[in-house]
Amino acid sequence: MTESQQKESWLNLPNFLTVLRFLFVPLILMILYRQGIMWQMLGTALFILAALTDTLDGAIARRRRQITEFGKFADPLADKLLTLSIFTAIALRSEFASVSVYLFIWIAIIALRELGITVMRVWAINRGTPVITSFWGKAKTTIQLITIISTLALLNFREVVQHWSAVREYYPGDQFVVYVVHTLIFLCMLITVISGILYFNESRLEKAGETV
């Protein structure tokens, strides 16, 4: 492969969407830390847009046969950075001060799982072995995105209630929101850990099959 062909294989639309997801992270964080319902809704909308790029880049790469080693590594890394950053931002919010210690524990466990899988992928790339894209990894990412979007939606509704008394009767209360978010993140942590174990077993079995 010539140098120009190698550059072309890396510079494609799926990889551009992956890089764009990296760039979304600091932008979303800055917006979510701003006060006001409009900023909160904008941050939520940008997060959903960033999450959509995860679906699009994979679908486009498969349809156009533009799957690259960069994409195999950078795509899940962008997912991890996006979700872990927003999870941390949620745990730091004053609304969850009463359960913040627990939230940080669940997020730390999620981060350890993500770090472990990332190390495995780097090790596989350095050895020149195929990087496995697991169903469980995608399922885990989907659950994490749903958890974050649900949390942001609840927080947005809380902001709307504070500015629009007409819907106040439909608001279940701050304690209910804290309980729901805490439960969602805890369940998300469990699914993330289980998916990591399944991914590891799947990877080990595939490598064992290659040596037979």
C-alpha positions as CSV (number, residue, x, y, z in Angstrom):
1,M,0.0,0.0,0.0
2,T,1.4,3.4,-1.0
3,E,1.5,6.3,1.5
4,S,-1.3,8.1,-0.3
5,Q,-3.5,5.0,-0.1
6,Q,-2.7,4.5,3.6
7,K,-3.7,8.1,4.3
8,E,-6.9,7.7,2.3
9,S,-7.9,4.6,4.3
10,W,-7.7,6.6,7.5
11,L,-9.3,9.7,6.3
12,N,-13.0,8.7,5.8
13,L,-16.4,9.7,7.1
14,P,-16.7,7.1,9.9
15,N,-13.3,8.1,11.4
16,F,-14.3,11.8,11.1
17,L,-17.5,11.1,13.1
18,T,-15.4,9.3,15.7
19,V,-13.0,12.3,16.0
20,L,-16.0,14.6,16.2
21,R,-17.3,12.6,19.2
22,F,-14.0,13.3,21.0
23,L,-14.4,17.0,20.3
24,F,-18.0,17.0,21.6
25,V,-16.8,15.9,25.1
26,P,-15.3,19.3,26.4
27,L,-18.1,21.2,24.6
28,I,-20.9,19.3,26.3
29,L,-19.2,19.5,29.7
30,M,-18.8,23.3,29.4
31,I,-22.5,23.7,28.4
32,L,-23.8,21.4,31.2
33,Y,-21.9,23.4,33.8
34,R,-23.7,26.6,32.7
35,Q,-26.8,27.7,34.7
36,G,-30.2,27.8,33.0
37,I,-32.7,25.5,31.4
38,M,-31.7,26.4,27.8
39,W,-28.1,25.5,28.5
40,Q,-29.1,22.2,30.1
41,M,-31.3,21.3,27.2
42,L,-28.6,22.3,24.7
43,G,-26.1,20.1,26.5
44,T,-28.6,17.2,26.4
45,A,-29.2,17.7,22.7
46,L,-25.5,17.7,22.0
47,F,-25.0,14.6,24.0
48,I,-27.8,12.8,22.0
49,L,-26.1,14.0,18.8
50,A,-22.8,12.7,20.0
51,A,-24.4,9.4,20.8
52,L,-25.9,9.2,17.4
53,T,-22.5,9.6,15.8
54,D,-21.6,6.3,17.5
55,T,-24.4,4.5,15.6
56,L,-23.7,6.3,12.4
57,D,-19.9,5.8,12.2
58,G,-20.2,2.0,12.6
59,A,-23.1,1.7,10.2
60,I,-21.3,3.8,7.5
61,A,-18.0,2.0,8.0
62,R,-19.7,-1.4,7.5
63,R,-21.8,-0.2,4.5
64,R,-18.8,1.4,2.7
65,R,-16.3,-1.2,3.9
66,Q,-14.2,1.6,5.5
67,I,-13.4,-0.3,8.7
68,T,-9.9,0.6,9.8
69,E,-7.6,-0.3,12.7
70,F,-7.9,3.4,13.8
71,G,-11.6,3.1,13.9
72,K,-11.6,-0.2,15.7
73,F,-9.6,1.3,18.5
74,A,-10.7,5.0,18.5
75,D,-14.5,4.3,18.3
76,P,-14.8,2.5,21.6
77,L,-12.3,4.9,23.2
78,A,-14.4,7.9,22.2
79,D,-17.5,6.1,23.7
80,K,-15.7,5.6,27.0
81,L,-14.4,9.2,27.2
82,L,-17.9,10.6,26.4
83,T,-19.8,8.4,28.9
84,L,-17.3,8.6,31.7
85,S,-17.0,12.4,31.4
86,I,-20.8,12.9,31.6
87,F,-21.2,10.4,34.4
88,T,-18.6,12.3,36.4
89,A,-20.3,15.6,35.7
90,I,-23.6,14.1,36.9
91,A,-22.1,12.8,40.1
92,L,-20.7,16.3,40.8
93,R,-24.0,18.0,40.6
94,S,-25.4,19.4,43.9
95,E,-28.7,17.5,43.4
96,F,-26.9,14.3,44.1
97,A,-24.7,15.4,47.0
98,S,-26.5,12.9,49.3
99,V,-25.4,9.9,47.2
100,S,-22.3,11.4,45.5
101,V,-20.0,9.0,47.3
102,Y,-21.9,6.0,46.0
103,L,-22.1,7.4,42.5
104,F,-18.4,7.9,42.4
105,I,-17.8,4.3,43.5
106,W,-20.1,3.0,40.8
107,I,-18.4,5.3,38.2
108,A,-14.9,4.2,39.4
109,I,-15.9,0.6,38.9
110,I,-17.2,1.4,35.4
111,A,-13.9,3.3,34.7
112,L,-11.8,0.3,35.9
113,R,-13.7,-2.0,33.6
114,E,-13.2,0.4,30.6
115,L,-9.5,0.8,31.4
116,G,-9.0,-3.0,31.6
117,I,-10.7,-3.6,28.2
118,T,-8.7,-0.7,26.6
119,V,-5.5,-2.2,27.9
120,M,-6.5,-5.5,26.3
121,R,-7.2,-3.8,23.0
122,V,-3.9,-2.0,23.0
123,W,-2.1,-5.2,23.8
124,A,-3.9,-7.0,21.0
125,I,-3.0,-4.2,18.5
126,N,0.7,-4.3,19.6
127,R,0.7,-8.1,19.1
128,G,-0.8,-7.7,15.6
129,T,-3.8,-9.8,16.6
130,P,-7.4,-8.8,15.5
131,V,-9.2,-6.5,17.7
132,I,-12.5,-8.1,18.7
133,T,-15.7,-5.9,18.4
134,S,-18.0,-7.6,20.9
135,F,-21.8,-7.5,21.0
136,W,-21.5,-7.1,24.7
137,G,-19.4,-3.9,24.3
138,K,-22.0,-2.3,22.1
139,A,-24.8,-3.4,24.5
140,K,-23.0,-1.9,27.4
141,T,-22.5,1.4,25.6
142,T,-26.2,1.5,24.7
143,I,-27.2,1.0,28.3
144,Q,-24.8,3.7,29.4
145,L,-26.1,6.1,26.9
146,I,-29.7,5.4,27.9
147,T,-28.8,5.9,31.6
148,I,-27.2,9.3,30.9
149,I,-30.0,10.5,28.6
150,S,-32.6,9.5,31.1
151,T,-30.7,11.3,33.9
152,L,-30.3,14.5,31.8
153,A,-34.0,14.3,30.9
154,L,-35.0,14.1,34.6
155,L,-32.7,17.1,35.4
156,N,-34.2,19.1,32.5
157,F,-37.7,18.4,33.8
158,R,-36.6,19.6,37.2
159,E,-35.4,22.8,35.7
160,V,-38.7,23.2,33.8
161,V,-40.7,22.7,37.0
162,Q,-38.7,25.5,38.7
163,H,-39.6,28.0,36.0
164,W,-43.1,26.8,35.0
165,S,-45.5,26.2,37.9
166,A,-48.2,24.7,35.6
167,V,-46.3,21.4,35.5
168,R,-45.1,21.4,39.1
169,E,-47.8,18.9,40.2
170,Y,-46.3,16.3,37.8
171,Y,-42.9,16.5,39.4
172,P,-42.3,13.5,41.8
173,G,-39.8,15.4,43.9
174,D,-36.0,15.7,44.3
175,Q,-35.7,12.6,46.5
176,F,-37.4,10.5,43.8
177,V,-35.1,11.9,41.1
178,V,-32.0,11.1,43.3
179,Y,-33.3,7.5,44.0
180,V,-34.0,6.9,40.3
181,V,-30.7,8.2,39.1
182,H,-28.8,6.3,41.8
183,T,-30.6,3.1,40.8
184,L,-30.0,3.6,37.1
185,I,-26.2,4.2,37.5
186,F,-25.9,1.3,39.9
187,L,-27.6,-1.1,37.4
188,C,-25.5,0.4,34.6
189,M,-22.4,-0.4,36.6
190,L,-23.5,-4.0,37.1
191,I,-24.2,-4.5,33.3
192,T,-20.9,-2.8,32.5
193,V,-19.0,-5.3,34.7
194,I,-20.9,-8.3,33.4
195,S,-20.3,-7.2,29.8
196,G,-16.6,-6.9,30.6
197,I,-16.4,-10.4,32.0
198,L,-18.3,-11.8,28.9
199,Y,-16.0,-9.8,26.6
200,F,-12.9,-11.2,28.3
201,N,-14.2,-14.8,28.0
202,E,-15.2,-14.3,24.4
203,S,-11.8,-12.9,23.6
204,R,-10.0,-15.7,25.4
205,L,-12.1,-18.4,23.6
206,E,-11.4,-16.8,20.2
207,K,-7.7,-16.7,20.9
208,A,-7.7,-20.3,22.1
209,G,-9.4,-21.3,18.9
210,E,-6.7,-19.6,16.8
211,T,-4.0,-21.6,18.5
212,V,-5.6,-25.0,17.9
